């Protein structure tokens, strides 16, 4: 039982840290090209990824979209 509690605590900590890093990435004002942020956002489920891409697009409208936020028809267009 103690091992299960420790394992659950570790998994929860990883999820919280990754979630914080992702949220910090999509709400940043410096650059949409942070490697860790791009990777986290591209691996998020569809609606969460879309929300993150929308947030990035409103902040960086004149820049090319990062991986995971590119249109499938044209990689230079936002989703």
C-alpha positions, 0 to 999 in steps of 0.5 A: 500500500505504501508503494502505491501511495509513493507511485501515485504521488510521483505520477501526480507530481510529474503531471503537475510539473508538465501541466505547469510547463505547458500552461506557462508556454501557451501563455508566454509573451516571449516566443512560440518556439520553446522546444519543451513547450512545443513538444508538450503542446503537440502531445496534448489531446485535441481540444487542449492542443487547440486551446493552446494553439489559439492562445499562441496565435492570439499572442504571435499572429505575425509569426509562423506557427510552431509544430503542433499548431500548423495547418495540415494543408499549409505548414505556414498557416495556424490551425 
